[in-house]
Amino acid sequence: MINNDKVKRLKKEKFIAGTALILGMTTFGVAGYADGVTDGSSSNVTLPSNVKSLDDASGTGSTSSSSSTGNSGSSSKPSTSGSTSKPSKPSSSSTNNSSTTTQAPSTSVSTTAPSTSTSTVAPSNYSQDNAYYQTSTAAQIPNSSADSAPSIYAGPVLKTIESAKSIDKIDTSSTEAFIKSIADRVRILAGKNNLYASIILAQAILESGSGRSNMSQQYFNIFNITGAYLGKSISFKTEEFSGNNPYYIEQSFRVYSNYDQALDDYINLMIKGTTWNSEIYAGAWKSRAKTYQEAAQALQGIFATDPAYAQKLIEIIQEYKLDAYDNVDSTTQVVDSKIPESPLVASKLDNSAYPEYNGVEYPGADSYAFGNCTQYVYNRIIQLGGLVGTHMGNGGEWGINAQAQGYFTTTVPTEGYAVSFPPGVAGSSSEYGHVAFVEKVYSDNSILVSEMNVKGNNIVSERHISAGVAALVTYIQPK
């Protein structure tokens, strides 16, 4: 016999994560300048008619924890993985109001081959994560203290782990299967970036209904982050809270090409914050929160407006024992030996360095904007005896476009590869991202890159990128 009182209670406790209190904020970094804008590429995502371009998307770079995960034609906020306050072992049936969803589509994301080790020590005079400049006169953006702050996390630490592949696809048959699909990649990125993997996993479960929401399956947005990503967004009406009172608002949500983009974007947002507050999520860092419970409470009212958000995260972590994934720290080395060497290594000089950039504009370089990062990396690779396509897109699109064009890509730092930075990562453009060339990989998996247009149009410079940030980008092997 059905207990009607229980049914009513469950409906009342509708699964809603809430939404960021601050709308219209951009991710940390210099927004919207012309680096690579004339590359003439397009995203590999096939977008429905109601997906907006950056020009008409509101809230670029803002975050939302609202469960706006239904069909694109929905006029109200769809539900996700059930009616309880937290998902518990979702079935394979529909998680939305009006349609049945299928297994999340897989994308052609490269495997994460492990890094080759080197005895080179990162020079102490290099700064960590220097700002990505729009012009040579732009003010420097301060670093996030998340990069260097010692962690106060007191749990067990696993010092050596296997290399984790990029997230090709997710298993939505159960919450446990969903966790297994993403946990290895999450724990590496969390450990290298001063975050709790348990919190990230719990948010992914809560926001996406264990990967079964339409927002996750159609647009790869497993964290319901609002705004636009590489100019792509989708609009929904979502239910938010003012105190305990719900209300509806239409928002734009980011559209990604794969799950790794969504995860990297989330990590970048958590450690770099917003344009006006780089430490808005600092309370959830391991260096600020002694436990995952403290981290969850720090996100209450900041990441989400749902008054029960922190408690839901804590209950999910406890039910699925997600704190077991918090045992990785920033010193962990990702070990393996399967990554292919760059063909450009043969051009190295006797001092094990690559020849200096010669400034030559090679045939095909005019397919990229003059003086920009994309044209530089194209010319640099040709100079060193390699090949790379003339239509790889904006800097932040080189990774996904390279995969589509048959290049080997990886998320592990590799010398002699091009490196594509997602929008906002390492201070890159929040609209176009960035691309550079990996000159060296250090023993801690930090990297030295050469790049153009960071200190001004047509100016070549070098920068040291910390291991945590280096784990968020995509590396492309030249042909």
C-alpha positions as CSV (number, residue, x, y, z in Angstrom):
1,M,0.0,0.0,0.0
2,I,1.4,3.4,-0.9
3,N,1.9,5.8,1.9
4,N,0.4,9.1,0.6
5,D,2.0,11.2,3.4
6,K,5.4,9.9,2.4
7,V,4.8,10.7,-1.3
8,K,3.7,14.2,-0.4
9,R,6.8,14.7,1.7
10,L,9.1,13.4,-1.0
11,K,7.5,15.8,-3.5
12,K,8.0,18.6,-1.1
13,E,11.6,17.7,-0.7
14,K,12.1,18.1,-4.5
15,F,15.7,17.6,-5.5
16,I,17.0,21.1,-6.0
17,A,20.6,22.1,-5.5
18,G,20.1,25.9,-5.6
19,T,21.9,28.6,-7.6
20,A,24.9,30.9,-7.1
21,L,23.9,34.1,-5.4
22,I,26.0,36.3,-7.7
23,L,25.0,36.3,-11.3
24,G,26.9,37.7,-14.3
25,M,30.3,37.2,-12.9
26,T,33.2,36.0,-15.1
27,T,35.8,33.4,-14.3
28,F,39.2,34.7,-13.1
29,G,41.2,36.0,-16.1
30,V,41.2,38.7,-18.8
31,A,37.9,38.6,-20.7
32,G,37.2,39.0,-24.4
33,Y,40.0,40.1,-26.5
34,A,40.9,39.2,-30.1
35,D,43.5,36.4,-29.6
36,G,42.5,33.9,-32.3
37,V,39.2,35.4,-33.1
38,T,39.8,35.3,-36.8
39,D,40.9,31.6,-36.7
40,G,37.6,30.8,-38.4
41,S,36.9,27.6,-36.4
42,S,33.7,26.4,-35.0
43,S,32.9,24.2,-32.0
44,N,32.3,20.5,-32.5
45,V,29.1,20.7,-30.5
46,T,25.9,20.5,-32.5
47,L,23.7,23.1,-31.0
48,P,19.9,23.4,-31.0
49,S,18.2,26.7,-32.1
50,N,17.9,28.0,-28.6
51,V,21.6,27.7,-27.8
52,K,23.1,31.2,-27.6
53,S,26.3,32.5,-28.8
54,L,28.5,34.6,-26.4
55,D,27.0,37.8,-27.7
56,D,23.6,37.1,-26.3
57,A,24.5,34.9,-23.3
58,S,24.1,36.5,-19.9
59,G,26.1,35.7,-16.8
60,T,29.3,34.6,-18.6
61,G,31.4,32.6,-16.3
62,S,29.0,32.6,-13.4
63,T,28.3,29.5,-11.5
64,S,25.0,27.9,-10.7
65,S,24.1,24.8,-8.7
66,S,20.6,24.8,-9.9
67,S,19.3,21.6,-11.4
68,S,18.3,23.2,-14.7
69,T,18.8,20.0,-16.5
70,G,15.7,19.3,-18.5
71,N,14.9,19.5,-22.2
72,S,15.9,22.7,-24.0
73,G,12.3,23.5,-24.7
74,S,11.2,23.3,-21.0
75,S,9.6,26.5,-19.7
76,S,10.1,25.6,-16.0
77,K,12.9,24.0,-14.0
78,P,13.0,20.2,-14.7
79,S,13.7,17.7,-12.0
80,T,16.8,15.5,-12.0
81,S,17.4,12.2,-10.3
82,G,14.3,11.8,-8.2
83,S,12.3,13.6,-5.6
84,T,14.4,13.0,-2.5
85,S,16.8,15.6,-1.1
86,K,19.7,13.6,-2.4
87,P,19.9,11.0,-5.2
88,S,20.1,7.4,-4.0
89,K,20.9,4.8,-6.5
90,P,19.1,6.2,-9.5
91,S,17.5,3.9,-12.0
92,S,18.1,4.0,-15.7
93,S,14.7,5.5,-16.4
94,S,14.1,9.2,-17.2
95,T,15.3,11.8,-14.8
96,N,13.4,14.6,-16.4
97,N,9.8,15.7,-16.5
98,S,9.0,15.0,-20.1
99,S,11.3,12.7,-21.8
100,T,13.4,9.5,-21.3
101,T,17.1,10.0,-21.5
102,T,19.6,7.6,-22.7
103,Q,23.2,6.8,-21.9
104,A,25.4,9.9,-22.0
105,P,27.0,10.3,-25.4
106,S,30.7,9.4,-25.5
107,T,33.2,11.7,-27.1
108,S,36.5,11.0,-28.7
109,V,38.6,12.2,-25.9
110,S,42.2,11.0,-25.8
111,T,43.5,8.7,-23.1
112,T,45.6,10.3,-20.4
113,A,49.0,8.9,-21.1
114,P,51.3,9.5,-18.2
115,S,54.1,11.9,-18.1
116,T,57.7,11.2,-18.8
117,S,59.8,12.1,-15.8
118,T,62.7,14.5,-15.9
119,S,65.3,15.5,-13.3
120,T,65.0,19.2,-14.3
121,V,64.1,21.4,-11.3
122,A,61.7,24.3,-11.9
123,P,63.7,27.6,-11.6
124,S,62.8,29.4,-8.4
125,N,62.7,32.8,-10.1
126,Y,59.7,31.8,-12.2
127,S,56.3,33.0,-10.9
128,Q,53.4,30.7,-10.7
129,D,50.4,31.3,-12.9
130,N,51.3,34.8,-14.1
131,A,48.4,36.7,-15.6
132,Y,47.6,36.4,-19.3
133,Y,47.8,39.9,-20.6
134,Q,45.5,41.5,-23.1
135,T,48.1,44.1,-24.0
136,S,51.6,44.9,-22.7
137,T,50.2,47.6,-20.5
138,A,47.5,45.6,-18.7
139,A,47.7,45.3,-15.0
140,Q,48.9,41.9,-13.6
141,I,46.2,39.7,-12.1
142,P,47.2,38.4,-8.7
143,N,47.8,34.7,-8.2
144,S,45.3,32.6,-6.2
145,S,46.8,31.5,-2.9
146,A,45.3,28.1,-3.6
147,D,48.4,27.4,-5.7
148,S,50.9,27.7,-2.8
149,A,48.9,27.5,0.5
150,P,49.9,24.5,2.6
151,S,47.0,22.2,3.2
152,I,45.6,21.6,6.7
153,Y,43.9,18.4,5.6
154,A,44.8,15.7,8.1
155,G,43.4,12.6,6.3
156,P,45.4,9.8,4.8
157,V,47.5,10.6,1.8
158,L,48.3,8.3,-1.1
159,K,51.6,9.4,-2.6
160,T,51.7,7.4,-5.8
161,I,48.7,6.7,-8.0
162,E,48.1,5.3,-11.5
163,S,47.6,7.7,-14.4
164,A,43.9,8.5,-14.9
165,K,42.4,8.7,-18.3
166,S,40.3,11.6,-19.5
167,I,36.6,11.1,-19.0
168,D,35.5,9.6,-22.3
169,K,32.0,8.8,-21.1
170,I,30.1,8.3,-17.9
171,D,28.1,5.3,-16.7
172,T,24.6,6.4,-15.6
173,S,23.3,3.0,-14.6
174,S,23.7,3.8,-10.9
175,T,25.3,6.4,-8.7
176,E,28.1,4.0,-7.8
177,A,28.8,3.5,-11.6
178,F,28.8,7.2,-12.1
179,I,31.3,7.7,-9.3
180,K,33.6,5.1,-10.8
181,S,33.4,6.8,-14.2
182,I,34.9,10.1,-13.0
183,A,36.5,9.5,-9.6
184,D,40.1,8.8,-10.7
185,R,40.3,11.9,-12.8
186,V,38.6,14.0,-10.1
187,R,40.9,12.8,-7.3
188,I,44.0,13.7,-9.3
189,L,42.8,17.2,-10.2
190,A,41.5,17.8,-6.7
191,G,44.7,16.7,-5.1
192,K,46.8,18.9,-7.3
193,N,44.6,21.9,-6.8
194,N,44.0,22.0,-3.0
195,L,40.4,20.7,-3.2
196,Y,38.4,17.9,-1.7
197,A,37.6,15.2,-4.3
198,S,34.7,14.2,-2.1
199,I,33.0,17.6,-2.5
200,I,33.5,17.6,-6.3
201,L,32.0,14.1,-6.6
202,A,29.1,15.0,-4.4
203,Q,28.4,18.1,-6.3
204,A,28.5,16.2,-9.6
205,I,26.1,13.6,-8.2
206,L,23.7,16.3,-6.9
207,E,23.9,18.7,-9.8
208,S,23.6,16.1,-12.6
209,G,21.4,13.4,-11.0
210,S,24.4,11.0,-11.2
211,G,24.9,12.0,-14.9
212,R,21.4,11.3,-16.0
213,S,20.2,14.9,-16.4
214,N,19.7,16.4,-19.8
215,M,22.1,19.2,-19.0
216,S,24.8,16.5,-18.4
217,Q,23.9,14.2,-21.3
218,Q,23.3,16.8,-24.0
219,Y,25.7,19.6,-23.0
220,F,28.2,17.8,-20.7
221,N,27.5,20.4,-18.0
222,I,27.6,18.1,-14.9
223,F,28.0,21.0,-12.4
224,N,25.3,23.3,-13.9
225,I,27.8,26.2,-14.3
226,T,26.1,29.2,-15.8
227,G,27.4,31.6,-18.5
228,A,29.0,30.6,-21.8
229,Y,32.0,28.4,-22.6
230,L,33.9,29.2,-25.8
231,G,30.8,31.3,-26.8
232,K,28.2,28.5,-26.3
233,S,25.3,28.5,-23.9
234,I,21.8,27.1,-23.4
235,S,19.0,28.9,-21.5
236,F,16.6,27.5,-18.9
237,K,14.2,28.7,-16.3
238,T,15.5,27.5,-12.9
239,E,14.2,27.4,-9.4
240,E,16.2,29.4,-6.9
241,F,15.9,30.4,-3.3
242,S,15.7,33.6,-1.4
243,G,16.1,32.3,2.1
244,N,13.6,29.4,2.2
245,N,11.4,31.0,-0.5
246,P,11.7,29.6,-4.0
247,Y,11.5,31.7,-7.2
248,Y,12.1,31.3,-10.9
249,I,14.7,33.0,-13.1
250,E,16.0,32.3,-16.6
251,Q,19.7,31.7,-16.9
252,S,22.2,30.7,-19.5
253,F,24.3,27.6,-18.8
254,R,27.6,26.6,-20.3
255,V,27.8,24.1,-23.2
256,Y,30.9,21.9,-23.3
257,S,32.2,19.5,-25.9
258,N,33.1,16.7,-23.3
259,Y,33.1,15.9,-19.6
260,D,36.7,16.8,-19.1
261,Q,36.0,20.4,-20.2
262,A,33.3,20.6,-17.6
263,L,35.5,19.3,-14.9
264,D,38.5,21.4,-15.8
265,D,36.3,24.5,-16.0
266,Y,34.8,23.7,-12.5
267,I,38.3,23.3,-11.0
268,N,39.5,26.5,-12.5
269,L,36.5,28.4,-11.1
270,M,37.0,27.0,-7.6
271,I,40.6,27.9,-7.4
272,K,40.5,31.2,-9.3
273,G,37.1,32.5,-8.3
274,T,35.6,35.5,-10.1
275,T,36.9,38.8,-11.6
276,W,35.9,40.7,-8.5
277,N,36.7,38.0,-5.8
278,S,39.5,35.5,-6.6
279,E,38.9,33.7,-3.3
280,I,35.1,33.5,-3.3
281,Y,35.3,29.7,-3.0
282,A,38.4,29.7,-0.8
283,G,36.5,28.3,2.2
284,A,36.3,25.0,0.4
285,W,40.0,24.7,-0.2
286,K,41.9,22.1,1.8
287,S,44.1,24.9,3.1
288,R,41.1,26.6,4.6
289,A,38.8,23.7,5.6
290,K,40.1,20.9,7.9
291,T,37.3,18.5,6.8
292,Y,35.0,18.0,3.9
293,Q,32.1,19.0,6.2
294,E,33.7,22.4,6.7
295,A,34.2,22.7,2.9
296,A,30.5,21.9,2.3
297,Q,29.4,24.5,4.8
298,A,31.7,27.0,3.0
299,L,29.8,26.5,-0.2
300,Q,26.4,27.1,1.5
301,G,25.0,30.4,0.2
302,I,28.0,31.0,-2.0
303,F,27.9,28.2,-4.7
304,A,24.2,27.6,-4.2
305,T,21.1,29.3,-2.8
306,D,19.5,26.0,-1.7
307,P,19.3,26.3,2.1
308,A,20.0,22.6,2.5
309,Y,22.8,22.4,0.0
310,A,25.7,21.7,2.5
311,Q,23.7,19.0,4.3
312,K,22.9,17.3,1.0
313,L,26.5,17.2,0.0
314,I,27.6,15.8,3.4
315,E,24.9,13.1,3.2
316,I,26.0,12.1,-0.3
317,I,29.6,11.9,0.8
318,Q,28.8,9.8,3.8
319,E,26.4,7.4,1.9
320,Y,28.9,6.7,-0.8
321,K,32.0,7.0,1.3
322,L,33.4,9.6,-1.1
323,D,36.0,10.8,1.5
324,A,38.1,7.8,0.4
325,Y,39.0,9.9,-2.7
326,D,40.5,12.7,-0.6
327,N,43.8,10.9,-0.1
328,V,45.7,12.6,-2.9
329,D,47.8,15.7,-2.4
330,S,49.7,18.1,-4.7
331,T,52.9,16.2,-4.4
332,T,51.4,13.1,-5.9
333,Q,53.1,12.0,-9.1
334,V,51.1,10.5,-12.0
335,V,53.3,7.6,-13.2
336,D,53.3,5.6,-16.4
337,S,55.4,5.4,-19.5
338,K,53.2,5.1,-22.5
339,I,53.1,8.7,-23.8
340,P,54.6,9.1,-27.3
341,E,57.5,11.4,-27.7
342,S,57.1,14.6,-29.7
343,P,58.7,14.4,-33.1
344,L,60.2,17.9,-32.4
345,V,62.6,16.5,-29.8
346,A,65.0,15.7,-32.6
347,S,65.5,19.5,-33.1
348,K,66.8,20.1,-29.6
349,L,70.3,21.6,-29.3
350,D,73.3,20.2,-27.4
351,N,72.2,22.0,-24.2
352,S,68.8,20.1,-24.4
353,A,66.9,23.3,-25.2
354,Y,65.0,24.0,-28.4
355,P,66.3,26.6,-30.8
356,E,65.1,30.1,-30.2
357,Y,62.1,31.3,-32.1
358,N,63.1,32.7,-35.5
359,G,60.1,34.9,-36.1
360,V,59.4,33.4,-39.6
361,E,55.8,33.3,-40.8
362,Y,55.5,29.9,-42.5
363,P,53.1,29.0,-45.3
364,G,49.6,28.5,-43.9
365,A,50.3,30.9,-40.9
366,D,47.9,33.4,-42.4
367,S,45.0,31.2,-41.4
368,Y,45.5,32.5,-37.9
369,A,45.4,36.0,-36.6
370,F,48.7,37.9,-36.9
371,G,50.6,38.3,-33.6
372,N,48.3,36.0,-31.7
373,C,49.0,32.8,-29.7
374,T,47.6,30.5,-32.4
375,Q,49.8,31.8,-35.1
376,Y,52.9,31.6,-32.9
377,V,52.3,28.0,-32.0
378,Y,51.7,27.1,-35.6
379,N,55.0,28.8,-36.7
380,R,56.9,27.4,-33.7
381,I,56.0,23.8,-34.5
382,I,56.8,24.3,-38.2
383,Q,60.1,25.9,-37.3
384,L,61.1,22.8,-35.2
385,G,60.3,20.4,-38.0
386,G,56.7,19.4,-37.1
387,L,53.3,19.8,-38.6
388,V,50.0,21.1,-37.2
389,G,46.8,22.0,-38.9
390,T,45.9,25.4,-40.3
391,H,42.4,25.4,-38.9
392,M,42.7,24.3,-35.2
393,G,40.5,27.1,-34.0
394,N,40.9,29.5,-31.1
395,G,43.5,28.7,-28.5
396,G,41.0,27.0,-26.1
397,E,39.6,24.9,-29.0
398,W,42.9,23.3,-30.1
399,G,42.4,20.3,-27.8
400,I,39.0,19.2,-29.0
401,N,39.7,20.1,-32.6
402,A,43.0,18.2,-32.6
403,Q,41.1,15.1,-31.4
404,A,38.6,15.4,-34.2
405,Q,41.4,15.8,-36.7
406,G,43.3,12.7,-35.6
407,Y,46.1,14.1,-33.5
408,F,47.2,12.3,-30.3
409,T,46.2,14.3,-27.3
410,T,46.7,13.8,-23.5
411,T,46.1,15.6,-20.2
412,V,49.6,14.8,-19.0
413,P,52.3,17.4,-19.5
414,T,54.6,16.5,-22.4
415,E,57.6,18.3,-23.8
416,G,57.4,19.4,-27.4
417,Y,53.6,19.4,-27.5
418,A,51.2,22.3,-28.1
419,V,49.2,23.0,-25.0
420,S,45.6,24.3,-25.1
421,F,44.3,26.2,-22.1
422,P,40.5,26.2,-21.6
423,P,38.9,29.7,-21.1
424,G,40.0,31.3,-17.9
425,V,42.7,28.8,-17.1
426,A,46.1,30.4,-16.2
427,G,44.5,33.8,-16.8
428,S,43.7,33.1,-20.4
429,S,40.8,34.8,-22.2
430,S,37.5,33.8,-20.7
431,E,36.1,33.7,-24.3
432,Y,38.8,32.2,-26.4
433,G,41.2,30.3,-24.2
434,H,44.9,30.2,-25.1
435,V,47.5,27.9,-26.8
436,A,51.2,27.7,-26.1
437,F,54.2,25.5,-26.8
438,V,55.7,23.2,-24.1
439,E,59.5,23.9,-23.9
440,K,60.1,21.8,-20.7
441,V,58.4,19.5,-18.3
442,Y,59.8,19.6,-14.7
443,S,60.0,16.7,-12.3
444,D,56.9,17.9,-10.4
445,N,54.9,18.0,-13.7
446,S,54.9,21.8,-13.8
447,I,55.8,23.1,-17.3
448,L,57.7,25.9,-19.0
449,V,55.8,27.3,-22.0
450,S,56.7,29.8,-24.8
451,E,53.8,31.8,-26.0
452,M,52.7,34.9,-27.9
453,N,50.3,37.8,-27.0
454,V,50.5,37.3,-23.3
455,K,52.6,40.4,-22.8
456,G,51.4,42.2,-25.9
457,N,50.5,41.5,-29.6
458,N,53.3,39.7,-31.5
459,I,55.5,39.5,-28.3
460,V,57.0,36.1,-27.5
461,S,57.6,35.3,-23.8
462,E,58.0,32.3,-21.5
463,R,56.1,31.4,-18.4
464,H,56.2,28.7,-15.7
465,I,52.9,26.9,-15.2
466,S,52.3,25.1,-11.9
467,A,51.6,21.4,-11.8
468,G,48.0,22.0,-10.6
469,V,47.2,24.2,-13.6
470,A,49.2,22.0,-16.0
471,A,46.8,19.2,-15.1
472,L,43.8,21.2,-16.4
473,V,44.9,21.6,-20.0
474,T,45.2,19.5,-23.1
475,Y,48.5,18.6,-24.8
476,I,48.6,18.0,-28.5
477,Q,51.4,16.0,-30.3
478,P,52.5,17.6,-33.5
479,K,52.8,15.4,-36.6
